[in-house]
Amino acid sequence: MLVFTILASALAPGLSLLTYFYLKDKYDQEPLHMVLRMFLFGFLIVIPVLIIQKGMLNWFGGIMFIEPVFISGGVEEFLKWFVLFHLIYNHVEFDEPYDSILYSAAISLGFASAENILYAWYSQGAFAPMMIRAMLPVSGHAMFGVIMGYYLGRAKFSKGSLSRRFLLMSLLIPWAYHALYDLILNTFKNSWLWFIVPMMVLLWYGAMGKIARANNRSPFRMIHKDEEVKT
C-alpha cells in the first residue's frame, strides 16, 4: 500500500500537467502513444543524468556556480534537448509549432516524475514535501520544457541562419532558467521561496503566451476555421 501511495503521489503532478498540455493542442492533436513515449524517455534519462552528474561532482564539486549551472541545469537540459532533437525534430508527426512544446513538456515531465519517485521514496511520500515538489520542481521542469519546445518549433519552421539561431536558443534559454532556479536554491538557503515563487509566476505567464503564439502559427489553423464555417 505504501508503495502505491508513493508512486501515485509522485506521478500525479507530472501526468496532470501532461494532460493539460496535451489538451492545449488546438488544431492537430498528436498521437497519444508518441506523447507517452517521450514521457517514458524522459523517465529513463534520469539514469545517464545521475551517472554524468556523479562523475562531474567528483571532478568539479565544490566550485562555486559549477554545480547549479553545469552539473544540474546543464546536464539535465542538454540530455532532454539531445533526445528531443534526435527523436522528434525530423519526425513526420512534428508538423506544427505546438508539437515540439508538447513533446518537450512530455520529456521534461517524465524526467521530473522519475525525480519525484526517488524523492518520494526517500521522504516516504510525506504530504507537505510532495505538494511543494508538485508546485515547484515539477512545474519548473514543465516550464523549461515549454520554452525548449517553443524555440525548437521556431527553428523547425524557419530557414537558414534564423533556424540555427532558434535551435541554439532552444537549448540555451531553458538551460539559463534552470541554472537560475538552482542558483536561487543554493544561494538563498532560508529565503529561496521569496524568489522562486515570483520566478514561477513569470515563467507560467510567459509559457501561456508561447503556447498561444505556437498555436496561432499552426498551418492547420485556417483549415480548422474553414471547417467551423462550413458547419
C-alpha positions in Angstrom: 0.0 0.0 0.0 2.8 2.4 0.9 4.5 1.7 -2.5 1.3 2.5 -4.4 0.8 5.7 -2.4 4.4 6.8 -3.1 4.1 6.1 -6.8 0.7 7.8 -7.1 1.8 11.0 -5.2 5.0 11.1 -7.4 3.4 10.6 -10.7 0.2 12.6 -10.3 1.6 16.1 -10.8 3.5 15.2 -13.9 0.7 13.2 -15.6 -1.8 16.0 -14.7 0.4 18.7 -16.3 1.0 16.4 -19.3 -2.8 16.0 -19.8 -3.1 19.8 -19.6 -0.5 20.4 -22.3 -2.0 17.6 -24.4 -5.4 19.3 -24.4 -3.8 22.7 -25.3 -3.1 21.3 -28.8 -5.9 23.1 -30.5 -5.7 22.1 -34.2 -4.0 18.7 -34.8 -3.6 16.6 -31.7 -0.6 14.3 -31.6 -0.8 10.5 -31.3 -1.1 9.7 -27.6 1.4 6.8 -27.9 4.1 9.3 -29.2 3.5 11.6 -26.2 3.7 8.8 -23.7 6.8 7.5 -25.5 8.5 10.9 -24.9 7.3 10.8 -21.3 9.0 7.4 -20.9 12.2 8.6 -22.5 12.3 11.5 -20.0 11.8 9.0 -17.2 14.7 6.8 -18.4 17.2 9.6 -19.0 17.4 10.0 -15.2 19.9 7.1 -15.2 22.5 8.7 -17.5 21.9 12.1 -15.9 22.7 10.7 -12.4 25.8 8.9 -13.8 27.2 12.0 -15.5 26.3 14.3 -12.6 28.1 11.9 -10.2 31.2 11.9 -12.3 31.2 15.7 -12.7 30.6 16.2 -8.9 33.7 14.1 -8.3 35.7 16.3 -10.6 34.3 19.7 -10.1 32.1 19.5 -6.9 32.5 22.4 -4.5 33.5 25.0 -7.2 31.1 28.0 -7.0 28.4 28.1 -9.7 29.7 24.8 -11.3 27.0 22.6 -9.7 23.9 24.7 -10.4 24.9 26.0 -13.8 26.6 23.0 -15.4 26.2 19.9 -13.3 22.5 20.3 -12.6 20.9 22.6 -15.2 23.4 22.0 -17.9 23.4 18.2 -17.9 19.7 17.8 -17.5 18.6 20.3 -20.1 21.2 19.1 -22.6 20.2 15.5 -22.4 16.5 16.4 -22.7 17.3 18.6 -25.7 19.5 15.9 -27.2 16.8 13.2 -27.1 14.1 15.6 -28.3 16.2 16.8 -31.2 17.2 13.3 -32.4 13.8 11.6 -31.9 11.3 14.4 -32.7 12.9 17.2 -34.8 12.7 15.3 -38.1 9.8 13.1 -37.2 6.8 13.1 -39.6 4.4 13.9 -36.7 6.2 17.2 -36.0 4.1 19.2 -38.4 3.1 22.3 -36.5 4.9 24.6 -34.0 3.0 23.4 -30.9 4.0 19.8 -31.4 7.5 20.4 -30.0 6.1 22.2 -27.0 4.0 19.1 -26.2 6.8 16.6 -26.8 9.3 18.8 -24.8 6.9 19.1 -21.9 6.4 15.3 -22.1 10.1 14.5 -21.8 10.6 17.1 -19.1 7.7 15.9 -17.1 8.8 12.3 -17.5 12.2 13.3 -16.0 10.5 15.3 -13.2 8.3 12.3 -12.4 11.3 10.0 -12.1 13.0 12.5 -9.8 9.8 12.7 -7.8 9.6 8.9 -7.3 13.2 9.0 -5.9 12.3 11.9 -3.6 9.0 10.4 -2.6 10.7 7.1 -1.7 13.2 8.9 0.4 10.6 11.0 2.2 8.1 8.1 2.4 5.6 10.1 0.5 5.2 12.9 3.1 2.3 15.2 2.0 3.9 18.6 2.5 7.2 17.9 0.6 5.3 16.3 -2.2 3.0 19.3 -2.5 6.0 21.6 -2.7 7.6 19.5 -5.3 4.4 19.4 -7.4 4.1 23.2 -7.4 7.8 24.0 -7.9 10.3 21.4 -9.3 7.8 19.5 -11.4 6.2 22.7 -12.6 9.6 24.2 -13.2 10.7 21.3 -15.4 7.4 21.7 -17.3 8.2 25.4 -17.9 11.7 24.7 -19.1 10.2 22.1 -21.4 7.7 24.7 -22.9 10.5 27.1 -23.5 12.7 24.5 -25.1 9.8 23.3 -27.3 8.7 26.7 -28.4 12.1 27.7 -29.8 12.6 24.2 -31.3 9.3 24.8 -33.1 10.5 28.2 -34.3 13.7 26.5 -35.6 11.8 23.8 -37.4 9.6 26.3 -39.3 12.3 28.8 -40.0 15.1 28.7 -42.6 18.8 29.3 -42.8 20.6 31.2 -40.0 17.4 32.1 -38.3 16.6 28.4 -37.9 20.1 27.7 -36.4 19.7 30.6 -34.0 16.4 29.4 -32.7 17.8 25.9 -32.4 20.6 27.2 -30.2 18.1 29.2 -28.2 16.1 26.1 -27.6 19.0 24.7 -25.6 20.5 27.8 -24.0 17.4 29.6 -22.8 15.9 26.7 -20.7 19.4 25.9 -19.5 19.7 29.6 -18.3 16.4 29.5 -16.5 17.2 26.1 -14.9 20.6 27.4 -13.8 18.9 30.5 -12.3 16.4 28.3 -10.5 19.2 26.2 -8.9 21.3 29.2 -8.1 18.5 30.7 -6.1 18.0 27.5 -4.2 21.8 27.3 -3.5 22.3 30.9 -2.6 19.2 31.8 -0.6 19.1 28.9 1.8 16.4 30.2 4.1 14.5 32.7 1.8 14.5 31.0 -1.6 10.7 30.8 -1.6 10.5 34.6 -2.0 12.5 34.4 -5.2 11.3 31.1 -6.7 7.5 31.9 -6.5 7.7 35.1 -8.5 10.0 33.4 -11.0 7.5 30.6 -11.4 4.6 33.1 -11.9 6.6 34.8 -14.6 7.6 31.5 -16.3 3.9 30.4 -16.4 2.8 33.7 -17.8 5.5 33.5 -20.5 4.6 29.9 -21.2 1.0 30.7 -21.8 2.0 33.3 -24.3 4.3 30.9 -26.1 1.6 28.3 -26.2 -0.9 30.8 -27.8 1.7 32.0 -30.3 2.7 28.4 -31.3 -1.0 27.5 -31.8 -1.6 30.7 -33.8 1.3 29.7 -36.2 -0.3 26.3 -36.9 -0.7 25.5 -40.6 -3.9 23.7 -39.7 -5.5 26.8 -38.2 -7.1 28.0 -41.4 -8.3 24.5 -42.2 -9.9 24.3 -38.8 -11.6 27.7 -39.3 -12.9 26.7 -42.7 -14.5 23.6 -41.2 -16.1 25.6 -38.4 -17.6 28.0 -41.0 -19.0 25.1 -43.1 -20.6 23.5 -40.1 
